[in-house]
Amino acid sequence: MQYRLELTLRRAEGALTRVLGAAERRGFRPLAVDGETQPDGDRWHLRMTVEGDRSEDSLREQLAKLYDCLDVEVLACP
């Protein structure tokens, strides 16, 4: 199943690497990544599409634990 992640991250070195690593360790394969800096310059808005057989709850909970992750929303792709 495919999921779309909407994330708000602190603009910190290695933040994207930590998000990708957490997704892969939970059994999700990244398919697409897109993002931009927020107007205040201290945050990133990241959109990521992942594919996996596990529940999105495990991914949401793991990403929410990351220090760099300020907000996470996981939506099923149609």
N, C-alpha and C positions, 0 to 999 in steps of 0.2 A: 504494500500500500504506500502511496505517496502522501507526504505532508508538507505544508508550507509553514515555515517558521518566521515569525516577525519578532526581531530582537532589538533591544536597546542596550548598547554596550558602552562602558567607559572607554574613552579613547586612550588605550594603554598598549604598550608594546607586548605582543604575544596574545592579545585578546582573541583574535580570529583563530589562531592556532589552538587555543584552549577550547573554543567552541567546536571546531571541527573534530578535535580529538575526542571530546566528550560524546559527540554524536556517533563517531565511528566505534568507540568502545561499547556503546549501547546497541550496536548492530545496525546502525543506519548508514546508508551510503549517500554522501552529498551528490546531488545532480546539478545544482545551480546555486551560485552565490552572487548577490548584488547588494550594494550598500552605498551610503553617503554619510557625510558628516552633518550633524545637526547644526543649526544656525549659531548656537552658543560655542561651537568648536570643541566642547569637552566630551561629546557623546557621538556615537555612530548609530545609525539605524540600519540594520542588516536584515535582508530577506534571503532566506535559504530554502531550497527545495531538497528534501531527502526522501529516500526510499528504504523501507524495511518491513519486516514481518512482525515486529514487536509493537506493543501498545505505545501510543504517543505520550501517555502519562509518565512512563519511565524516563523518556527523553526530556520532557518538560521539567520534571523534578530535578534531574541531574543538572540541566542547564541553569536552573534557578539557584543552585548552590554555588555557582561560579561567582567569584568576587566581582569580575568585570561585567557580569550580566545584571542589568538594572531591571529589565522587564522581558518576559518571554510569553509568546502566544503561539500555540501550535494548532493549525487548522488542517483538516483533511482536504486533500485536493479532489475535485470532482472527477 
